[in-house]
């Protein structure tokens, strides 16, 4: 019997044991070769203990920078979509698809890309994915009509599905446990929310300038530069070969499990996107069937995983991993916190533009405290996470972040920006910046070393689903309250504000629930320090 995972330094995690001849995740481990394979995996990680500081910084910058720019284009699209729709003459029934196509393609392929990367090597998959994103972003700026934009956004989502989970895997194997790896995970974690916030700001700037294509032209070459930096700095997968492992993909990956979960998440994301546009669009029978099918596939997947483990075959995510309290708690916390943050950021932008009636550029400037706070909290977490109990950090950060939507729920639109809105914007990202660093450490610790790309896929799938369902929920709540209000003009700032208040209260409730779920990590202890410690010790 050997431990299925390594215990992170100063961690009190206890993940139990898995027999050497058990088959877990995307790969099978045969009993006689168990120690040999684990020795190879250990060598693949330990050889990077002496990476020069410049190379370490380049790895972190290239991976987090690519994720940052990818997320920035989504924020850009959120603000610029009305202008893009007019410019490209996108019909009303296709208006949500430029945004949804990316989320659907990315969400459906994350688990698949992570599983393949664990077998053929994370570096090659990451480079292919990031290069695909760069090409697709440039193509977005060159789109001539709505159909082309939707297609290019879907391709961008496919590329992101390859680059996001492999970023987690590369940092986990390239940087030894300690401050450098903590900072690497912190930068990778903050890249997405910070990129989205900067995208909202850039969207306001280019929208004001009347040229939405400029934002994509700026992002594409930057992402391409990160591809080159990643190619030059990321250590190769010494014990993995694309050519040697391709024939084994059919037998060593749980294709049925991937299909079930990816299709289920995809159908739920689709119906969530439909509800975000208009809740009444969910009523047609096909949309109801899609939602029910997605739920059934997700509910049935544990039964399939159990069967695979019982027969000694590859199981995408063994049920024993979900039974781990730390993993279940961190997944739920990520889901709720990400749903709250993404929804509240979008609502804040709408509040500034549709209630206070200011320009997109002015609204973007008012979102700047979000960026500053995110940078400071992210740096603080990466440097100090090993000194504090993780669940306390997460609980405190979530409670503080809950203040943000509460302020926006009670705000008077006539108040000065500095009285309330500024502080709400500044406090919003605190929870997610602390959470993402800890979540990356925990999730890569729960999964064996040869499943870290899949671990990144699980993490990003949970956050994507949180975004989709969270935005759907606040949209339904907001629209219901607006329609029930006594204000005759439902498009007036007064009517809109009634709906936004209810939506902000919903965001506050989700963030408060995430604070409660963080107490499931009480046994976690301190992460990322200098020596290992098990729960029994």
URVENLIN-V604850 format. One record per backbone hydrogen bond with DSSP energy under -0.5 kcal/mol. NH is the residue of the N-H (numbers start at 1). CO is the residue of the C=O. E is the energy in kcal/mol with one decimal. If there is no record, write none. Layout:
nh->NH co->CO e->E
nh->NH co->CO e->E
This chain:
nh->2 co->18 e->-0.9
nh->4 co->16 e->-0.7
nh->8 co->6 e->-0.5
nh->10 co->531 e->-3.6
nh->11 co->8 e->-2.0
nh->12 co->524 e->-2.5
nh->18 co->2 e->-1.5
nh->22 co->19 e->-1.7
nh->24 co->22 e->-0.6
nh->24 co->27 e->-0.9
nh->25 co->315 e->-0.9
nh->27 co->24 e->-1.4
nh->29 co->22 e->-0.7
nh->30 co->28 e->-0.5
nh->33 co->30 e->-0.6
nh->34 co->31 e->-1.5
nh->37 co->33 e->-2.7
nh->38 co->34 e->-2.3
nh->39 co->35 e->-2.5
nh->40 co->36 e->-2.1
nh->41 co->37 e->-2.3
nh->42 co->38 e->-2.6
nh->43 co->39 e->-2.6
nh->44 co->40 e->-2.4
nh->45 co->41 e->-1.1
nh->46 co->42 e->-3.1
nh->47 co->43 e->-2.0
nh->48 co->45 e->-1.2
nh->49 co->46 e->-1.8
nh->51 co->48 e->-1.4
nh->56 co->52 e->-2.4
nh->57 co->53 e->-2.7
nh->58 co->54 e->-2.2
nh->59 co->55 e->-2.4
nh->60 co->56 e->-2.3
nh->61 co->57 e->-2.8
nh->62 co->58 e->-2.8
nh->63 co->59 e->-2.2
nh->64 co->60 e->-2.5
nh->65 co->61 e->-2.4
nh->66 co->62 e->-1.6
nh->67 co->63 e->-1.8
nh->68 co->64 e->-2.5
nh->69 co->65 e->-2.5
nh->70 co->66 e->-2.2
nh->71 co->67 e->-2.2
nh->72 co->68 e->-2.0
nh->73 co->69 e->-1.6
nh->74 co->70 e->-0.8
nh->75 co->71 e->-1.8
nh->76 co->72 e->-2.5
nh->77 co->73 e->-2.1
nh->78 co->74 e->-1.9
nh->79 co->75 e->-1.5
nh->80 co->76 e->-2.3
nh->81 co->77 e->-1.7
nh->84 co->80 e->-2.8
nh->85 co->81 e->-2.9
nh->86 co->82 e->-1.5
nh->87 co->83 e->-2.4
nh->88 co->84 e->-2.9
nh->89 co->85 e->-0.6
nh->90 co->85 e->-1.9
nh->94 co->91 e->-1.5
nh->95 co->92 e->-1.3
nh->97 co->94 e->-1.2
nh->98 co->94 e->-0.6
nh->100 co->96 e->-2.4
nh->101 co->97 e->-3.0
nh->102 co->98 e->-0.5
nh->103 co->99 e->-1.4
nh->104 co->100 e->-3.0
nh->105 co->101 e->-2.3
nh->106 co->102 e->-2.6
nh->107 co->103 e->-2.8
nh->108 co->104 e->-2.2
nh->109 co->105 e->-0.9
nh->109 co->106 e->-0.6
nh->110 co->106 e->-1.1
nh->113 co->109 e->-2.9
nh->114 co->110 e->-2.4
nh->115 co->111 e->-2.2
nh->116 co->112 e->-2.3
nh->117 co->113 e->-2.5
nh->118 co->114 e->-1.7
nh->119 co->115 e->-0.7
nh->119 co->116 e->-1.1
nh->120 co->116 e->-2.7
nh->121 co->117 e->-1.9
nh->125 co->121 e->-1.2
nh->126 co->122 e->-2.4
nh->127 co->123 e->-2.5
nh->128 co->124 e->-2.2
nh->129 co->125 e->-2.5
nh->130 co->126 e->-2.9
nh->131 co->127 e->-2.3
nh->132 co->128 e->-2.1
nh->133 co->129 e->-2.1
nh->134 co->130 e->-2.2
nh->135 co->131 e->-2.2
nh->136 co->132 e->-2.6
nh->137 co->133 e->-2.7
nh->138 co->134 e->-1.9
nh->139 co->135 e->-2.2
nh->140 co->136 e->-2.2
nh->141 co->137 e->-1.4
nh->142 co->138 e->-0.8
nh->142 co->139 e->-0.6
nh->143 co->139 e->-0.6
nh->143 co->140 e->-1.1
nh->146 co->88 e->-0.8
nh->149 co->145 e->-1.9
nh->150 co->146 e->-2.4
nh->151 co->147 e->-2.4
nh->152 co->148 e->-2.7
nh->153 co->149 e->-2.3
nh->154 co->150 e->-1.9
nh->155 co->151 e->-2.0
nh->156 co->152 e->-2.2
nh->157 co->153 e->-2.1
nh->158 co->154 e->-1.9
nh->159 co->155 e->-2.2
nh->160 co->156 e->-2.5
nh->161 co->157 e->-1.9
nh->162 co->158 e->-0.9
nh->162 co->159 e->-0.7
nh->163 co->159 e->-1.9
nh->164 co->160 e->-2.7
nh->165 co->161 e->-0.5
nh->166 co->162 e->-0.7
nh->167 co->163 e->-1.3
nh->168 co->164 e->-1.1
nh->169 co->165 e->-1.7
nh->170 co->166 e->-2.7
nh->171 co->167 e->-2.0
nh->172 co->168 e->-2.1
nh->173 co->169 e->-2.0
nh->174 co->170 e->-2.3
nh->175 co->171 e->-1.9
nh->181 co->176 e->-0.7
nh->182 co->178 e->-2.4
nh->183 co->179 e->-2.7
nh->184 co->180 e->-2.3
nh->185 co->181 e->-2.7
nh->186 co->182 e->-2.4
nh->187 co->183 e->-2.8
nh->188 co->184 e->-2.3
nh->189 co->185 e->-2.5
nh->190 co->186 e->-2.5
nh->191 co->187 e->-1.3
nh->192 co->188 e->-0.6
nh->193 co->189 e->-0.7
nh->194 co->190 e->-2.4
nh->195 co->191 e->-2.3
nh->196 co->192 e->-2.3
nh->197 co->193 e->-2.0
nh->198 co->194 e->-2.6
nh->199 co->195 e->-2.3
nh->200 co->196 e->-1.9
nh->201 co->197 e->-1.8
nh->202 co->198 e->-3.2
nh->203 co->199 e->-2.7
nh->204 co->200 e->-1.7
nh->205 co->201 e->-1.8
nh->206 co->202 e->-2.9
nh->207 co->203 e->-2.2
nh->208 co->204 e->-1.9
nh->209 co->205 e->-1.8
nh->210 co->206 e->-0.8
nh->210 co->207 e->-0.5
nh->211 co->206 e->-2.1
nh->214 co->211 e->-1.2
nh->215 co->212 e->-0.9
nh->216 co->212 e->-0.7
nh->217 co->213 e->-2.0
nh->218 co->214 e->-1.8
nh->219 co->215 e->-1.8
nh->220 co->216 e->-2.3
nh->221 co->217 e->-0.7
nh->222 co->218 e->-0.9
nh->223 co->219 e->-2.4
nh->224 co->220 e->-2.2
nh->225 co->221 e->-2.1
nh->226 co->222 e->-1.7
nh->227 co->223 e->-1.6
nh->228 co->224 e->-1.7
nh->229 co->225 e->-2.3
nh->230 co->226 e->-2.5
nh->231 co->227 e->-2.4
nh->232 co->228 e->-2.0
nh->233 co->229 e->-1.7
nh->234 co->230 e->-2.4
nh->238 co->236 e->-1.2
nh->240 co->237 e->-1.5
nh->245 co->241 e->-2.1
nh->246 co->242 e->-1.6
nh->248 co->245 e->-0.9
nh->249 co->245 e->-0.5
nh->249 co->246 e->-1.5
nh->252 co->248 e->-2.1
nh->253 co->249 e->-0.7
nh->255 co->253 e->-1.8
nh->258 co->254 e->-2.2
nh->259 co->255 e->-2.6
nh->260 co->256 e->-2.6
nh->261 co->257 e->-2.4
nh->262 co->258 e->-2.8
nh->263 co->259 e->-2.1
nh->264 co->260 e->-2.2
nh->265 co->261 e->-2.9
nh->266 co->262 e->-2.4
nh->267 co->263 e->-2.7
nh->268 co->264 e->-2.1
nh->269 co->265 e->-2.5
nh->270 co->266 e->-2.3
nh->271 co->267 e->-2.4
nh->272 co->268 e->-2.1
nh->273 co->269 e->-2.3
nh->274 co->270 e->-2.2
nh->275 co->271 e->-2.2
nh->276 co->272 e->-2.1
nh->277 co->273 e->-1.4
nh->278 co->274 e->-2.3
nh->281 co->278 e->-1.8
nh->282 co->279 e->-1.5
nh->283 co->280 e->-1.4
nh->287 co->284 e->-0.6
nh->288 co->284 e->-1.7
nh->289 co->285 e->-2.6
nh->290 co->286 e->-2.3
nh->291 co->287 e->-2.2
nh->292 co->288 e->-2.5
nh->293 co->289 e->-2.7
nh->294 co->290 e->-2.2
nh->295 co->291 e->-2.2
nh->296 co->292 e->-2.5
nh->297 co->293 e->-2.4
nh->298 co->294 e->-1.9
nh->299 co->295 e->-2.5
nh->300 co->296 e->-2.4
nh->301 co->297 e->-1.1
nh->302 co->298 e->-0.6
nh->303 co->300 e->-0.6
nh->304 co->300 e->-1.5
nh->305 co->301 e->-2.6
nh->306 co->302 e->-2.5
nh->307 co->303 e->-1.9
nh->308 co->304 e->-2.4
nh->309 co->305 e->-2.3
nh->310 co->306 e->-2.3
nh->311 co->307 e->-1.9
nh->312 co->309 e->-1.2
nh->313 co->308 e->-3.1
nh->321 co->318 e->-1.7
nh->322 co->318 e->-1.0
nh->323 co->319 e->-1.8
nh->324 co->320 e->-0.5
nh->324 co->321 e->-1.0
nh->328 co->324 e->-2.5
nh->329 co->325 e->-2.6
nh->330 co->326 e->-2.5
nh->331 co->327 e->-2.2
nh->332 co->328 e->-2.2
nh->333 co->329 e->-2.4
nh->334 co->330 e->-2.4
nh->335 co->331 e->-2.4
nh->336 co->332 e->-2.4
nh->337 co->333 e->-2.7
nh->338 co->334 e->-2.5
nh->339 co->335 e->-1.8
nh->340 co->336 e->-2.2
nh->341 co->337 e->-2.7
nh->342 co->338 e->-2.2
nh->343 co->339 e->-1.5
nh->344 co->340 e->-2.6
nh->345 co->341 e->-2.5
nh->346 co->342 e->-1.8
nh->347 co->343 e->-2.4
nh->348 co->344 e->-2.3
nh->349 co->345 e->-1.9
nh->350 co->346 e->-2.2
nh->351 co->347 e->-2.6
nh->352 co->348 e->-2.2
nh->353 co->349 e->-1.9
nh->354 co->350 e->-3.3
nh->355 co->350 e->-0.7
nh->355 co->351 e->-1.4
nh->356 co->351 e->-2.2
nh->358 co->352 e->-1.8
nh->363 co->359 e->-2.4
nh->364 co->360 e->-2.2
nh->365 co->361 e->-2.0
nh->366 co->362 e->-1.8
nh->367 co->363 e->-0.6
nh->367 co->364 e->-1.0
nh->368 co->365 e->-1.5
nh->370 co->367 e->-1.1
nh->371 co->367 e->-0.7
nh->371 co->368 e->-0.9
nh->372 co->368 e->-1.7
nh->373 co->369 e->-2.6
nh->374 co->370 e->-2.2
nh->375 co->371 e->-2.1
nh->376 co->372 e->-2.1
nh->377 co->373 e->-2.8
nh->378 co->374 e->-2.0
nh->379 co->375 e->-2.2
nh->380 co->376 e->-2.5
nh->381 co->377 e->-2.6
nh->382 co->378 e->-2.3
nh->383 co->379 e->-1.7
nh->384 co->380 e->-1.7
nh->385 co->381 e->-1.9
nh->387 co->384 e->-2.3
nh->388 co->385 e->-0.9
nh->390 co->525 e->-2.3
nh->393 co->389 e->-1.9
nh->394 co->390 e->-2.4
nh->395 co->391 e->-2.5
nh->396 co->392 e->-2.6
nh->397 co->393 e->-2.4
nh->398 co->394 e->-2.4
nh->399 co->395 e->-2.3
nh->400 co->396 e->-2.5
nh->401 co->397 e->-2.4
nh->402 co->398 e->-1.6
nh->403 co->399 e->-0.7
nh->403 co->400 e->-1.1
nh->404 co->401 e->-1.1
nh->405 co->401 e->-0.7
nh->406 co->402 e->-1.4
nh->407 co->403 e->-2.5
nh->408 co->404 e->-1.9
nh->409 co->405 e->-1.7
nh->410 co->406 e->-1.3
nh->410 co->407 e->-0.5
nh->411 co->407 e->-0.8
nh->413 co->411 e->-0.6
nh->415 co->412 e->-2.5
nh->419 co->416 e->-1.2
nh->420 co->416 e->-1.0
nh->422 co->417 e->-2.6
nh->424 co->420 e->-2.0
nh->425 co->421 e->-2.5
nh->426 co->422 e->-2.1
nh->427 co->423 e->-2.0
nh->428 co->424 e->-1.2
nh->430 co->427 e->-1.3
nh->433 co->429 e->-2.1
nh->434 co->430 e->-1.6
nh->435 co->431 e->-2.9
nh->436 co->432 e->-2.5
nh->437 co->433 e->-0.8
nh->438 co->434 e->-1.7
nh->439 co->435 e->-3.3
nh->440 co->436 e->-2.2
nh->441 co->437 e->-1.6
nh->442 co->438 e->-2.6
nh->443 co->439 e->-2.9
nh->444 co->440 e->-1.9
nh->445 co->441 e->-1.1
nh->446 co->442 e->-2.2
nh->447 co->443 e->-1.7
nh->451 co->448 e->-2.1
nh->452 co->449 e->-0.9
nh->455 co->451 e->-2.2
nh->456 co->452 e->-2.1
nh->457 co->453 e->-1.9
nh->458 co->454 e->-2.6
nh->459 co->455 e->-2.4
nh->460 co->456 e->-2.4
nh->461 co->457 e->-2.2
nh->462 co->458 e->-2.4
nh->463 co->459 e->-2.0
nh->464 co->460 e->-2.4
nh->465 co->461 e->-2.6
nh->466 co->462 e->-2.2
nh->467 co->463 e->-2.1
nh->468 co->464 e->-2.4
nh->469 co->465 e->-2.6
nh->470 co->466 e->-2.3
nh->471 co->467 e->-2.4
nh->472 co->468 e->-1.9
nh->473 co->469 e->-2.3
nh->474 co->470 e->-2.4
nh->475 co->471 e->-2.0
nh->476 co->472 e->-2.5
nh->477 co->473 e->-2.5
nh->478 co->474 e->-2.7
nh->479 co->475 e->-2.8
nh->480 co->476 e->-2.2
nh->481 co->477 e->-2.1
nh->482 co->478 e->-2.5
nh->483 co->479 e->-2.6
nh->484 co->480 e->-1.4
nh->485 co->481 e->-0.8
nh->485 co->482 e->-0.9
nh->490 co->488 e->-1.0
nh->492 co->489 e->-1.5
nh->496 co->492 e->-2.7
nh->497 co->493 e->-2.2
nh->498 co->494 e->-1.2
nh->499 co->495 e->-1.3
nh->500 co->496 e->-2.5
nh->501 co->497 e->-2.5
nh->502 co->498 e->-1.5
nh->503 co->499 e->-2.2
nh->504 co->500 e->-2.8
nh->505 co->501 e->-2.2
nh->506 co->502 e->-1.8
nh->507 co->503 e->-2.2
nh->508 co->504 e->-2.4
nh->509 co->505 e->-2.1
nh->510 co->506 e->-2.1
nh->511 co->507 e->-2.3
nh->512 co->508 e->-2.3
nh->513 co->509 e->-2.2
nh->514 co->510 e->-1.8
nh->515 co->511 e->-1.6
nh->516 co->512 e->-1.8
nh->517 co->513 e->-2.5
nh->518 co->514 e->-1.2
nh->519 co->516 e->-1.3
nh->520 co->517 e->-1.8
nh->521 co->518 e->-1.8
nh->522 co->519 e->-1.2
nh->524 co->521 e->-2.0
nh->526 co->10 e->-1.1
nh->527 co->385 e->-0.8
nh->528 co->9 e->-0.6
nh->529 co->9 e->-0.8
nh->533 co->8 e->-0.6
nh->535 co->13 e->-0.6
